Amino acid sequence: MIERNGGKNVGSISKKTDYILAGENMGPSKLEKAKALSIPIIDENQFLAMINP
């Protein structure tokens, strides 16, 4: 769904990352990095609302 809506599904976080789509088991190191880079973390419901306005 991410790719069909113009996004990229990647395994690493960088300053170029716009959003993190996080599930229940997001790793603590990814969470820390996302917070350090001020990257918004969204859940499945938020993602679905973004692609289905």
mmCIF entry with sequence, helices, sheets and N, C-alpha, C, O atoms, coordinates in Angstrom:
data_MODEL
# 
_entry.id   MODEL 
# 
_entity.id                         1 
_entity.type                       polymer 
_entity.pdbx_number_of_molecules   1 
# 
_entity_poly.entity_id                      1 
_entity_poly.type                           'polypeptide(L)' 
_entity_poly.nstd_linkage                   no 
_entity_poly.nstd_monomer                   no 
_entity_poly.pdbx_seq_one_letter_code       MIERNGGKNVGSISKKTDYILAGENMGPSKLEKAKALSIPIIDENQFLAMINP 
_entity_poly.pdbx_seq_one_letter_code_can   MIERNGGKNVGSISKKTDYILAGENMGPSKLEKAKALSIPIIDENQFLAMINP 
_entity_poly.pdbx_strand_id                 A 
# 
loop_
_entity_poly_seq.entity_id 
_entity_poly_seq.num 
_entity_poly_seq.mon_id 
_entity_poly_seq.hetero 
1 1  MET n 
1 2  ILE n 
1 3  GLU n 
1 4  ARG n 
1 5  ASN n 
1 6  GLY n 
1 7  GLY n 
1 8  LYS n 
1 9  ASN n 
1 10 VAL n 
1 11 GLY n 
1 12 SER n 
1 13 ILE n 
1 14 SER n 
1 15 LYS n 
1 16 LYS n 
1 17 THR n 
1 18 ASP n 
1 19 TYR n 
1 20 ILE n 
1 21 LEU n 
1 22 ALA n 
1 23 GLY n 
1 24 GLU n 
1 25 ASN n 
1 26 MET n 
1 27 GLY n 
1 28 PRO n 
1 29 SER n 
1 30 LYS n 
1 31 LEU n 
1 32 GLU n 
1 33 LYS n 
1 34 ALA n 
1 35 LYS n 
1 36 ALA n 
1 37 LEU n 
1 38 SER n 
1 39 ILE n 
1 40 PRO n 
1 41 ILE n 
1 42 ILE n 
1 43 ASP n 
1 44 GLU n 
1 45 ASN n 
1 46 GLN n 
1 47 PHE n 
1 48 LEU n 
1 49 ALA n 
1 50 MET n 
1 51 ILE n 
1 52 ASN n 
1 53 PRO n 
# 
_struct_asym.id          A 
_struct_asym.entity_id   1 
# 
loop_
_struct_conf.conf_type_id 
_struct_conf.id 
_struct_conf.pdbx_PDB_helix_id 
_struct_conf.beg_label_comp_id 
_struct_conf.beg_label_asym_id 
_struct_conf.beg_label_seq_id 
_struct_conf.pdbx_beg_PDB_ins_code 
_struct_conf.end_label_comp_id 
_struct_conf.end_label_asym_id 
_struct_conf.end_label_seq_id 
_struct_conf.pdbx_end_PDB_ins_code 
_struct_conf.beg_auth_comp_id 
_struct_conf.beg_auth_asym_id 
_struct_conf.beg_auth_seq_id 
_struct_conf.end_auth_comp_id 
_struct_conf.end_auth_asym_id 
_struct_conf.end_auth_seq_id 
_struct_conf.pdbx_PDB_helix_class 
_struct_conf.details 
_struct_conf.pdbx_PDB_helix_length 
HELX_P HELX_P1 AA1 GLU A 3  ? ASN A 5  ? GLU A 3  ASN A 5  5 ? 3 
HELX_P HELX_P2 AA2 PRO A 28 ? ALA A 36 ? PRO A 28 ALA A 36 1 ? 9 
HELX_P HELX_P3 AA3 GLU A 44 ? ILE A 51 ? GLU A 44 ILE A 51 1 ? 8 
# 
_struct_conf_type.id          HELX_P 
_struct_conf_type.criteria    ? 
_struct_conf_type.reference   ? 
# 
_struct_sheet.id               AA1 
_struct_sheet.type             ? 
_struct_sheet.number_strands   2 
_struct_sheet.details          ? 
# 
_struct_sheet_order.sheet_id     AA1 
_struct_sheet_order.range_id_1   1 
_struct_sheet_order.range_id_2   2 
_struct_sheet_order.offset       ? 
_struct_sheet_order.sense        parallel 
# 
loop_
_struct_sheet_range.sheet_id 
_struct_sheet_range.id 
_struct_sheet_range.beg_label_comp_id 
_struct_sheet_range.beg_label_asym_id 
_struct_sheet_range.beg_label_seq_id 
_struct_sheet_range.pdbx_beg_PDB_ins_code 
_struct_sheet_range.end_label_comp_id 
_struct_sheet_range.end_label_asym_id 
_struct_sheet_range.end_label_seq_id 
_struct_sheet_range.pdbx_end_PDB_ins_code 
_struct_sheet_range.beg_auth_comp_id 
_struct_sheet_range.beg_auth_asym_id 
_struct_sheet_range.beg_auth_seq_id 
_struct_sheet_range.end_auth_comp_id 
_struct_sheet_range.end_auth_asym_id 
_struct_sheet_range.end_auth_seq_id 
AA1 1 ILE A 20 ? LEU A 21 ? ILE A 20 LEU A 21 
AA1 2 ILE A 41 ? ILE A 42 ? ILE A 41 ILE A 42 
# 
loop_
_atom_site.group_PDB 
_atom_site.id 
_atom_site.type_symbol 
_atom_site.label_atom_id 
_atom_site.label_alt_id 
_atom_site.label_comp_id 
_atom_site.label_asym_id 
_atom_site.label_entity_id 
_atom_site.label_seq_id 
_atom_site.pdbx_PDB_ins_code 
_atom_site.Cartn_x 
_atom_site.Cartn_y 
_atom_site.Cartn_z 
_atom_site.occupancy 
_atom_site.B_iso_or_equiv 
_atom_site.pdbx_formal_charge 
_atom_site.auth_seq_id 
_atom_site.auth_comp_id 
_atom_site.auth_asym_id 
_atom_site.auth_atom_id 
_atom_site.pdbx_PDB_model_num 
ATOM 1   N N  . MET A 1 1  ? 0.811   -1.195 0.000  1.00 0.00 ? 1  MET A N  1 
ATOM 2   C CA . MET A 1 1  ? 0.000   0.000  0.000  1.00 0.00 ? 1  MET A CA 1 
ATOM 3   C C  . MET A 1 1  ? 0.856   1.261  0.000  1.00 0.00 ? 1  MET A C  1 
ATOM 4   O O  . MET A 1 1  ? 0.520   2.255  -0.643 1.00 0.00 ? 1  MET A O  1 
ATOM 5   N N  . ILE A 1 2  ? 1.949   1.205  0.719  1.00 0.00 ? 2  ILE A N  1 
ATOM 6   C CA . ILE A 1 2  ? 2.828   2.373  0.792  1.00 0.00 ? 2  ILE A CA 1 
ATOM 7   C C  . ILE A 1 2  ? 3.330   2.726  -0.600 1.00 0.00 ? 2  ILE A C  1 
ATOM 8   O O  . ILE A 1 2  ? 3.236   3.877  -1.028 1.00 0.00 ? 2  ILE A O  1 
ATOM 9   N N  . GLU A 1 3  ? 3.859   1.741  -1.297 1.00 0.00 ? 3  GLU A N  1 
ATOM 10  C CA . GLU A 1 3  ? 4.429   1.988  -2.624 1.00 0.00 ? 3  GLU A CA 1 
ATOM 11  C C  . GLU A 1 3  ? 3.367   2.375  -3.645 1.00 0.00 ? 3  GLU A C  1 
ATOM 12  O O  . GLU A 1 3  ? 3.629   3.192  -4.526 1.00 0.00 ? 3  GLU A O  1 
ATOM 13  N N  . ARG A 1 4  ? 2.185   1.805  -3.540 1.00 0.00 ? 4  ARG A N  1 
ATOM 14  C CA . ARG A 1 4  ? 1.098   2.166  -4.463 1.00 0.00 ? 4  ARG A CA 1 
ATOM 15  C C  . ARG A 1 4  ? 0.664   3.611  -4.281 1.00 0.00 ? 4  ARG A C  1 
ATOM 16  O O  . ARG A 1 4  ? 0.037   4.189  -5.168 1.00 0.00 ? 4  ARG A O  1 
ATOM 17  N N  . ASN A 1 5  ? 0.993   4.194  -3.138 1.00 0.00 ? 5  ASN A N  1 
ATOM 18  C CA . ASN A 1 5  ? 0.612   5.574  -2.858 1.00 0.00 ? 5  ASN A CA 1 
ATOM 19  C C  . ASN A 1 5  ? 1.800   6.522  -2.872 1.00 0.00 ? 5  ASN A C  1 
ATOM 20  O O  . ASN A 1 5  ? 1.752   7.595  -2.271 1.00 0.00 ? 5  ASN A O  1 
ATOM 21  N N  . GLY A 1 6  ? 2.874   6.125  -3.562 1.00 0.00 ? 6  GLY A N  1 
ATOM 22  C CA . GLY A 1 6  ? 4.009   7.012  -3.785 1.00 0.00 ? 6  GLY A CA 1 
ATOM 23  C C  . GLY A 1 6  ? 5.103   6.968  -2.745 1.00 0.00 ? 6  GLY A C  1 
ATOM 24  O O  . GLY A 1 6  ? 6.049   7.752  -2.823 1.00 0.00 ? 6  GLY A O  1 
ATOM 25  N N  . GLY A 1 7  ? 5.009   6.086  -1.780 1.00 0.00 ? 7  GLY A N  1 
ATOM 26  C CA . GLY A 1 7  ? 6.026   6.006  -0.746 1.00 0.00 ? 7  GLY A CA 1 
ATOM 27  C C  . GLY A 1 7  ? 7.015   4.892  -1.002 1.00 0.00 ? 7  GLY A C  1 
ATOM 28  O O  . GLY A 1 7  ? 6.887   4.127  -1.958 1.00 0.00 ? 7  GLY A O  1 
ATOM 29  N N  . LYS A 1 8  ? 8.004   4.813  -0.130 1.00 0.00 ? 8  LYS A N  1 
ATOM 30  C CA . LYS A 1 8  ? 9.000   3.745  -0.191 1.00 0.00 ? 8  LYS A CA 1 
ATOM 31  C C  . LYS A 1 8  ? 8.951   2.976  1.120  1.00 0.00 ? 8  LYS A C  1 
ATOM 32  O O  . LYS A 1 8  ? 8.822   3.564  2.194  1.00 0.00 ? 8  LYS A O  1 
ATOM 33  N N  . ASN A 1 9  ? 9.054   1.686  1.023  1.00 0.00 ? 9  ASN A N  1 
ATOM 34  C CA . ASN A 1 9  ? 9.092   0.826  2.191  1.00 0.00 ? 9  ASN A CA 1 
ATOM 35  C C  . ASN A 1 9  ? 10.547  0.444  2.420  1.00 0.00 ? 9  ASN A C  1 
ATOM 36  O O  . ASN A 1 9  ? 11.083  -0.403 1.705  1.00 0.00 ? 9  ASN A O  1 
ATOM 37  N N  . VAL A 1 10 ? 11.192  1.058  3.410  1.00 0.00 ? 10 VAL A N  1 
ATOM 38  C CA . VAL A 1 10 ? 12.608  0.814  3.680  1.00 0.00 ? 10 VAL A CA 1 
ATOM 39  C C  . VAL A 1 10 ? 12.799  0.337  5.114  1.00 0.00 ? 10 VAL A C  1 
ATOM 40  O O  . VAL A 1 10 ? 11.918  0.501  5.958  1.00 0.00 ? 10 VAL A O  1 
ATOM 41  N N  . GLY A 1 11 ? 13.930  -0.239 5.369  1.00 0.00 ? 11 GLY A N  1 
ATOM 42  C CA . GLY A 1 11 ? 14.208  -0.771 6.700  1.00 0.00 ? 11 GLY A CA 1 
ATOM 43  C C  . GLY A 1 11 ? 15.031  0.140  7.584  1.00 0.00 ? 11 GLY A C  1 
ATOM 44  O O  . GLY A 1 11 ? 15.190  -0.129 8.775  1.00 0.00 ? 11 GLY A O  1 
ATOM 45  N N  . SER A 1 12 ? 15.560  1.217  7.018  1.00 0.00 ? 12 SER A N  1 
ATOM 46  C CA . SER A 1 12 ? 16.396  2.104  7.822  1.00 0.00 ? 12 SER A CA 1 
ATOM 47  C C  . SER A 1 12 ? 15.786  3.502  7.882  1.00 0.00 ? 12 SER A C  1 
ATOM 48  O O  . SER A 1 12 ? 14.973  3.878  7.038  1.00 0.00 ? 12 SER A O  1 
ATOM 49  N N  . ILE A 1 13 ? 16.189  4.249  8.881  1.00 0.00 ? 13 ILE A N  1 
ATOM 50  C CA . ILE A 1 13 ? 15.690  5.603  9.099  1.00 0.00 ? 13 ILE A CA 1 
ATOM 51  C C  . ILE A 1 13 ? 16.820  6.584  8.823  1.00 0.00 ? 13 ILE A C  1 
ATOM 52  O O  . ILE A 1 13 ? 17.952  6.384  9.263  1.00 0.00 ? 13 ILE A O  1 
ATOM 53  N N  . SER A 1 14 ? 16.500  7.650  8.090  1.00 0.00 ? 14 SER A N  1 
ATOM 54  C CA . SER A 1 14 ? 17.482  8.701  7.848  1.00 0.00 ? 14 SER A CA 1 
ATOM 55  C C  . SER A 1 14 ? 16.788  10.049 7.909  1.00 0.00 ? 14 SER A C  1 
ATOM 56  O O  . SER A 1 14 ? 15.570  10.116 8.075  1.00 0.00 ? 14 SER A O  1 
ATOM 57  N N  . LYS A 1 15 ? 17.556  11.124 7.775  1.00 0.00 ? 15 LYS A N  1 
ATOM 58  C CA . LYS A 1 15 ? 16.956  12.464 7.821  1.00 0.00 ? 15 LYS A CA 1 
ATOM 59  C C  . LYS A 1 15 ? 16.036  12.706 6.629  1.00 0.00 ? 15 LYS A C  1 
ATOM 60  O O  . LYS A 1 15 ? 15.268  13.668 6.636  1.00 0.00 ? 15 LYS A O  1 
ATOM 61  N N  . LYS A 1 16 ? 16.097  11.855 5.606  1.00 0.00 ? 16 LYS A N  1 
ATOM 62  C CA . LYS A 1 16 ? 15.211  11.972 4.451  1.00 0.00 ? 16 LYS A CA 1 
ATOM 63  C C  . LYS A 1 16 ? 13.863  11.292 4.678  1.00 0.00 ? 16 LYS A C  1 
ATOM 64  O O  . LYS A 1 16 ? 12.962  11.419 3.849  1.00 0.00 ? 16 LYS A O  1 
ATOM 65  N N  . THR A 1 17 ? 13.715  10.580 5.778  1.00 0.00 ? 17 THR A N  1 
ATOM 66  C CA . THR A 1 17 ? 12.478  9.871  6.090  1.00 0.00 ? 17 THR A CA 1 
ATOM 67  C C  . THR A 1 17 ? 11.399  10.870 6.498  1.00 0.00 ? 17 THR A C  1 
ATOM 68  O O  . THR A 1 17 ? 11.636  11.737 7.339  1.00 0.00 ? 17 THR A O  1 
ATOM 69  N N  . ASP A 1 18 ? 10.203  10.746 5.894  1.00 0.00 ? 18 ASP A N  1 
ATOM 70  C CA . ASP A 1 18 ? 9.107   11.658 6.214  1.00 0.00 ? 18 ASP A CA 1 
ATOM 71  C C  . ASP A 1 18 ? 8.245   11.154 7.366  1.00 0.00 ? 18 ASP A C  1 
ATOM 72  O O  . ASP A 1 18 ? 7.838   11.935 8.226  1.00 0.00 ? 18 ASP A O  1 
ATOM 73  N N  . TYR A 1 19 ? 7.963   9.844  7.386  1.00 0.00 ? 19 TYR A N  1 
ATOM 74  C CA . TYR A 1 19 ? 7.125   9.237  8.417  1.00 0.00 ? 19 TYR A CA 1 
ATOM 75  C C  . TYR A 1 19 ? 7.630   7.846  8.722  1.00 0.00 ? 19 TYR A C  1 
ATOM 76  O O  . TYR A 1 19 ? 8.270   7.200  7.892  1.00 0.00 ? 19 TYR A O  1 
ATOM 77  N N  . ILE A 1 20 ? 7.333   7.394  9.927  1.00 0.00 ? 20 ILE A N  1 
ATOM 78  C CA . ILE A 1 20 ? 7.567   6.009  10.308 1.00 0.00 ? 20 ILE A CA 1 
ATOM 79  C C  . ILE A 1 20 ? 6.194   5.390  10.541 1.00 0.00 ? 20 ILE A C  1 
ATOM 80  O O  . ILE A 1 20 ? 5.420   5.877  11.365 1.00 0.00 ? 20 ILE A O  1 
ATOM 81  N N  . LEU A 1 21 ? 5.897   4.324  9.821  1.00 0.00 ? 21 LEU A N  1 
ATOM 82  C CA . LEU A 1 21 ? 4.672   3.567  10.052 1.00 0.00 ? 21 LEU A CA 1 
ATOM 83  C C  . LEU A 1 21 ? 5.043   2.448  11.016 1.00 0.00 ? 21 LEU A C  1 
ATOM 84  O O  . LEU A 1 21 ? 5.672   1.465  10.627 1.00 0.00 ? 21 LEU A O  1 
ATOM 85  N N  . ALA A 1 22 ? 4.651   2.603  12.264 1.00 0.00 ? 22 ALA A N  1 
ATOM 86  C CA . ALA A 1 22 ? 5.099   1.693  13.311 1.00 0.00 ? 22 ALA A CA 1 
ATOM 87  C C  . ALA A 1 22 ? 4.008   0.723  13.728 1.00 0.00 ? 22 ALA A C  1 
ATOM 88  O O  . ALA A 1 22 ? 2.851   1.100  13.913 1.00 0.00 ? 22 ALA A O  1 
ATOM 89  N N  . GLY A 1 23 ? 4.398   -0.519 13.869 1.00 0.00 ? 23 GLY A N  1 
ATOM 90  C CA . GLY A 1 23 ? 3.511   -1.544 14.402 1.00 0.00 ? 23 GLY A CA 1 
ATOM 91  C C  . GLY A 1 23 ? 3.717   -1.677 15.898 1.00 0.00 ? 23 GLY A C  1 
ATOM 92  O O  . GLY A 1 23 ? 4.368   -0.840 16.523 1.00 0.00 ? 23 GLY A O  1 
ATOM 93  N N  . GLU A 1 24 ? 3.163   -2.724 16.461 1.00 0.00 ? 24 GLU A N  1 
ATOM 94  C CA . GLU A 1 24 ? 3.247   -2.936 17.902 1.00 0.00 ? 24 GLU A CA 1 
ATOM 95  C C  . GLU A 1 24 ? 4.663   -3.237 18.377 1.00 0.00 ? 24 GLU A C  1 
ATOM 96  O O  . GLU A 1 24 ? 4.996   -2.938 19.524 1.00 0.00 ? 24 GLU A O  1 
ATOM 97  N N  . ASN A 1 25 ? 5.497   -3.815 17.532 1.00 0.00 ? 25 ASN A N  1 
ATOM 98  C CA . ASN A 1 25 ? 6.826   -4.258 17.952 1.00 0.00 ? 25 ASN A CA 1 
ATOM 99  C C  . ASN A 1 25 ? 7.953   -3.440 17.351 1.00 0.00 ? 25 ASN A C  1 
ATOM 100 O O  . ASN A 1 25 ? 8.960   -4.004 16.925 1.00 0.00 ? 25 ASN A O  1 
ATOM 101 N N  . MET A 1 26 ? 7.807   -2.129 17.305 1.00 0.00 ? 26 MET A N  1 
ATOM 102 C CA . MET A 1 26 ? 8.877   -1.284 16.773 1.00 0.00 ? 26 MET A CA 1 
ATOM 103 C C  . MET A 1 26 ? 10.081  -1.374 17.704 1.00 0.00 ? 26 MET A C  1 
ATOM 104 O O  . MET A 1 26 ? 9.949   -1.255 18.922 1.00 0.00 ? 26 MET A O  1 
ATOM 105 N N  . GLY A 1 27 ? 11.247  -1.583 17.120 1.00 0.00 ? 27 GLY A N  1 
ATOM 106 C CA . GLY A 1 27 ? 12.463  -1.717 17.914 1.00 0.00 ? 27 GLY A CA 1 
ATOM 107 C C  . GLY A 1 27 ? 12.844  -0.424 18.616 1.00 0.00 ? 27 GLY A C  1 
ATOM 108 O O  . GLY A 1 27 ? 12.613  0.662  18.083 1.00 0.00 ? 27 GLY A O  1 
ATOM 109 N N  . PRO A 1 28 ? 13.422  -0.527 19.799 1.00 0.00 ? 28 PRO A N  1 
ATOM 110 C CA . PRO A 1 28 ? 13.779  0.671  20.572 1.00 0.00 ? 28 PRO A CA 1 
ATOM 111 C C  . PRO A 1 28 ? 14.819  1.544  19.889 1.00 0.00 ? 28 PRO A C  1 
ATOM 112 O O  . PRO A 1 28 ? 14.789  2.764  20.050 1.00 0.00 ? 28 PRO A O  1 
ATOM 113 N N  . SER A 1 29 ? 15.738  0.955  19.133 1.00 0.00 ? 29 SER A N  1 
ATOM 114 C CA . SER A 1 29 ? 16.759  1.779  18.477 1.00 0.00 ? 29 SER A CA 1 
ATOM 115 C C  . SER A 1 29 ? 16.138  2.608  17.354 1.00 0.00 ? 29 SER A C  1 
ATOM 116 O O  . SER A 1 29 ? 16.525  3.758  17.151 1.00 0.00 ? 29 SER A O  1 
ATOM 117 N N  . LYS A 1 30 ? 15.177  2.034  16.623 1.00 0.00 ? 30 LYS A N  1 
ATOM 118 C CA . LYS A 1 30 ? 14.494  2.804  15.573 1.00 0.00 ? 30 LYS A CA 1 
ATOM 119 C C  . LYS A 1 30 ? 13.645  3.908  16.191 1.00 0.00 ? 30 LYS A C  1 
ATOM 120 O O  . LYS A 1 30 ? 13.584  5.017  15.660 1.00 0.00 ? 30 LYS A O  1 
ATOM 121 N N  . LEU A 1 31 ? 13.001  3.614  17.289 1.00 0.00 ? 31 LEU A N  1 
ATOM 122 C CA . LEU A 1 31 ? 12.196  4.617  17.971 1.00 0.00 ? 31 LEU A CA 1 
ATOM 123 C C  . LEU A 1 31 ? 13.070  5.786  18.427 1.00 0.00 ? 31 LEU A C  1 
ATOM 124 O O  . LEU A 1 31 ? 12.699  6.944  18.240 1.00 0.00 ? 31 LEU A O  1 
ATOM 125 N N  . GLU A 1 32 ? 14.216  5.494  19.017 1.00 0.00 ? 32 GLU A N  1 
ATOM 126 C CA . GLU A 1 32 ? 15.145  6.535  19.466 1.00 0.00 ? 32 GLU A CA 1 
ATOM 127 C C  . GLU A 1 32 ? 15.629  7.380  18.302 1.00 0.00 ? 32 GLU A C  1 
ATOM 128 O O  . GLU A 1 32 ? 15.662  8.607  18.395 1.00 0.00 ? 32 GLU A O  1 
ATOM 129 N N  . LYS A 1 33 ? 16.008  6.728  17.200 1.00 0.00 ? 33 LYS A N  1 
ATOM 130 C CA . LYS A 1 33 ? 16.514  7.453  16.042 1.00 0.00 ? 33 LYS A CA 1 
ATOM 131 C C  . LYS A 1 33 ? 15.432  8.350  15.442 1.00 0.00 ? 33 LYS A C  1 
ATOM 132 O O  . LYS A 1 33 ? 15.707  9.489  15.064 1.00 0.00 ? 33 LYS A O  1 
ATOM 133 N N  . ALA A 1 34 ? 14.204  7.839  15.355 1.00 0.00 ? 34 ALA A N  1 
ATOM 134 C CA . ALA A 1 34 ? 13.095  8.636  14.825 1.00 0.00 ? 34 ALA A CA 1 
ATOM 135 C C  . ALA A 1 34 ? 12.866  9.869  15.696 1.00 0.00 ? 34 ALA A C  1 
ATOM 136 O O  . ALA A 1 34 ? 12.666  10.969 15.181 1.00 0.00 ? 34 ALA A O  1 
ATOM 137 N N  . LYS A 1 35 ? 12.897  9.686  16.992 1.00 0.00 ? 35 LYS A N  1 
ATOM 138 C CA . LYS A 1 35 ? 12.717  10.827 17.898 1.00 0.00 ? 35 LYS A CA 1 
ATOM 139 C C  . LYS A 1 35 ? 13.859  11.819 17.781 1.00 0.00 ? 35 LYS A C  1 
ATOM 140 O O  . LYS A 1 35 ? 13.632  13.029 17.782 1.00 0.00 ? 35 LYS A O  1 
ATOM 141 N N  . ALA A 1 36 ? 15.082  11.322 17.681 1.00 0.00 ? 36 ALA A N  1 
ATOM 142 C CA . ALA A 1 36 ? 16.248  12.202 17.559 1.00 0.00 ? 36 ALA A CA 1 
ATOM 143 C C  . ALA A 1 36 ? 16.200  13.036 16.281 1.00 0.00 ? 36 ALA A C  1 
ATOM 144 O O  . ALA A 1 36 ? 16.662  14.176 16.256 1.00 0.00 ? 36 ALA A O  1 
ATOM 145 N N  . LEU A 1 37 ? 15.632  12.452 15.212 1.00 0.00 ? 37 LEU A N  1 
ATOM 146 C CA . LEU A 1 37 ? 15.530  13.157 13.930 1.00 0.00 ? 37 LEU A CA 1 
ATOM 147 C C  . LEU A 1 37 ? 14.195  13.890 13.767 1.00 0.00 ? 37 LEU A C  1 
ATOM 148 O O  . LEU A 1 37 ? 13.932  14.471 12.715 1.00 0.00 ? 37 LEU A O  1 
ATOM 149 N N  . SER A 1 38 ? 13.363  13.863 14.795 1.00 0.00 ? 38 SER A N  1 
ATOM 150 C CA . SER A 1 38 ? 12.031  14.504 14.787 1.00 0.00 ? 38 SER A CA 1 
ATOM 151 C C  . SER A 1 38 ? 11.160  14.011 13.631 1.00 0.00 ? 38 SER A C  1 
ATOM 152 O O  . SER A 1 38 ? 10.482  14.797 12.970 1.00 0.00 ? 38 SER A O  1 
ATOM 153 N N  . ILE A 1 39 ? 11.189  12.710 13.403 1.00 0.00 ? 39 ILE A N  1 
ATOM 154 C CA . ILE A 1 39 ? 10.378  12.096 12.348 1.00 0.00 ? 39 ILE A CA 1 
ATOM 155 C C  . ILE A 1 39 ? 9.062   11.629 12.974 1.00 0.00 ? 39 ILE A C  1 
ATOM 156 O O  . ILE A 1 39 ? 9.070   10.885 13.955 1.00 0.00 ? 39 ILE A O  1 
ATOM 157 N N  . PRO A 1 40 ? 7.937   12.063 12.409 1.00 0.00 ? 40 PRO A N  1 
ATOM 158 C CA . PRO A 1 40 ? 6.643   11.635 12.957 1.00 0.00 ? 40 PRO A CA 1 
ATOM 159 C C  . PRO A 1 40 ? 6.453   10.128 12.863 1.00 0.00 ? 40 PRO A C  1 
ATOM 160 O O  . PRO A 1 40 ? 6.781   9.510  11.850 1.00 0.00 ? 40 PRO A O  1 
ATOM 161 N N  . ILE A 1 41 ? 5.924   9.549  13.925 1.00 0.00 ? 41 ILE A N  1 
ATOM 162 C CA . ILE A 1 41 ? 5.625   8.122  13.975 1.00 0.00 ? 41 ILE A CA 1 
ATOM 163 C C  . ILE A 1 41 ? 4.113   7.976  13.904 1.00 0.00 ? 41 ILE A C  1 
ATOM 164 O O  . ILE A 1 41 ? 3.389   8.509  14.745 1.00 0.00 ? 41 ILE A O  1 
ATOM 165 N N  . ILE A 1 42 ? 3.640   7.251  12.896 1.00 0.00 ? 42 ILE A N  1 
ATOM 166 C CA . ILE A 1 42 ? 2.201   7.090  12.722 1.00 0.00 ? 42 ILE A CA 1 
ATOM 167 C C  . ILE A 1 42 ? 1.828   5.617  12.840 1.00 0.00 ? 42 ILE A C  1 
ATOM 168 O O  . ILE A 1 42 ? 2.658   4.729  12.643 1.00 0.00 ? 42 ILE A O  1 
ATOM 169 N N  . ASP A 1 43 ? 0.562   5.380  13.165 1.00 0.00 ? 43 ASP A N  1 
ATOM 170 C CA . ASP A 1 43 ? 0.089   4.001  13.241 1.00 0.00 ? 43 ASP A CA 1 
ATOM 171 C C  . ASP A 1 43 ? -0.741  3.683  11.998 1.00 0.00 ? 43 ASP A C  1 
ATOM 172 O O  . ASP A 1 43 ? -0.913  4.532  11.123 1.00 0.00 ? 43 ASP A O  1 
ATOM 173 N N  . GLU A 1 44 ? -1.243  2.473  11.930 1.00 0.00 ? 44 GLU A N  1 
ATOM 174 C CA . GLU A 1 44 ? -1.975  2.026  10.746 1.00 0.00 ? 44 GLU A CA 1 
ATOM 175 C C  . GLU A 1 44 ? -3.211  2.888  10.470 1.00 0.00 ? 44 GLU A C  1 
ATOM 176 O O  . GLU A 1 44 ? -3.495  3.207  9.316  1.00 0.00 ? 44 GLU A O  1 
ATOM 177 N N  . ASN A 1 45 ? -3.936  3.263  11.507 1.00 0.00 ? 45 ASN A N  1 
ATOM 178 C CA . ASN A 1 45 ? -5.132  4.079  11.319 1.00 0.00 ? 45 ASN A CA 1 
ATOM 179 C C  . ASN A 1 45 ? -4.788  5.453  10.739 1.00 0.00 ? 45 ASN A C  1 
ATOM 180 O O  . ASN A 1 45 ? -5.494  5.948  9.861  1.00 0.00 ? 45 ASN A O  1 
ATOM 181 N N  . GLN A 1 46 ? -3.714  6.064  11.222 1.00 0.00 ? 46 GLN A N  1 
ATOM 182 C CA . GLN A 1 46 ? -3.287  7.358  10.694 1.00 0.00 ? 46 GLN A CA 1 
ATOM 183 C C  . GLN A 1 46 ? -2.860  7.227  9.235  1.00 0.00 ? 46 GLN A C  1 
ATOM 184 O O  . GLN A 1 46 ? -3.174  8.086  8.411  1.00 0.00 ? 46 GLN A O  1 
ATOM 185 N N  . PHE A 1 47 ? -2.147  6.156  8.923  1.00 0.00 ? 47 PHE A N  1 
ATOM 186 C CA . PHE A 1 47 ? -1.719  5.918  7.545  1.00 0.00 ? 47 PHE A CA 1 
ATOM 187 C C  . PHE A 1 47 ? -2.925  5.768  6.625  1.00 0.00 ? 47 PHE A C  1 
ATOM 188 O O  . PHE A 1 47 ? -2.973  6.374  5.555  1.00 0.00 ? 47 PHE A O  1 
ATOM 189 N N  . LEU A 1 48 ? -3.891  4.966  7.038  1.00 0.00 ? 48 LEU A N  1 
ATOM 190 C CA . LEU A 1 48 ? -5.082  4.759  6.212  1.00 0.00 ? 48 LEU A CA 1 
ATOM 191 C C  . LEU A 1 48 ? -5.850  6.061  6.018  1.00 0.00 ? 48 LEU A C  1 
ATOM 192 O O  . LEU A 1 48 ? -6.406  6.295  4.945  1.00 0.00 ? 48 LEU A O  1 
ATOM 193 N N  . ALA A 1 49 ? -5.886  6.901  7.031  1.00 0.00 ? 49 ALA A N  1 
ATOM 194 C CA . ALA A 1 49 ? -6.547  8.203  6.897  1.00 0.00 ? 49 ALA A CA 1 
ATOM 195 C C  . ALA A 1 49 ? -5.809  9.103  5.920  1.00 0.00 ? 49 ALA A C  1 
ATOM 196 O O  . ALA A 1 49 ? -6.432  9.906  5.226  1.00 0.00 ? 49 ALA A O  1 
ATOM 197 N N  . MET A 1 50 ? -4.480  8.978  5.857  1.00 0.00 ? 50 MET A N  1 
ATOM 198 C CA . MET A 1 50 ? -3.682  9.788  4.927  1.00 0.00 ? 50 MET A CA 1 
ATOM 199 C C  . MET A 1 50 ? -3.945  9.380  3.474  1.00 0.00 ? 50 MET A C  1 
ATOM 200 O O  . MET A 1 50 ? -4.006  10.237 2.592  1.00 0.00 ? 50 MET A O  1 
ATOM 201 N N  . ILE A 1 51 ? -4.098  8.095  3.224  1.00 0.00 ? 51 ILE A N  1 
ATOM 202 C CA . ILE A 1 51 ? -4.259  7.652  1.837  1.00 0.00 ? 51 ILE A CA 1 
ATOM 203 C C  . ILE A 1 51 ? -5.711  7.594  1.391  1.00 0.00 ? 51 ILE A C  1 
ATOM 204 O O  . ILE A 1 51 ? -5.992  7.480  0.197  1.00 0.00 ? 51 ILE A O  1 
ATOM 205 N N  . ASN A 1 52 ? -6.639  7.670  2.347  1.00 0.00 ? 52 ASN A N  1 
ATOM 206 C CA . ASN A 1 52 ? -8.079  7.670  2.034  1.00 0.00 ? 52 ASN A CA 1 
ATOM 207 C C  . ASN A 1 52 ? -8.737  8.867  2.690  1.00 0.00 ? 52 ASN A C  1 
ATOM 208 O O  . ASN A 1 52 ? -9.469  8.715  3.668  1.00 0.00 ? 52 ASN A O  1 
ATOM 209 N N  . PRO A 1 53 ? -8.482  10.067 2.157  1.00 0.00 ? 53 PRO A N  1 
ATOM 210 C CA . PRO A 1 53 ? -9.019  11.271 2.815  1.00 0.00 ? 53 PRO A CA 1 
ATOM 211 C C  . PRO A 1 53 ? -10.536 11.338 2.833  1.00 0.00 ? 53 PRO A C  1 
ATOM 212 O O  . PRO A 1 53 ? -11.106 12.296 3.355  1.00 0.00 ? 53 PRO A O  1 
# 
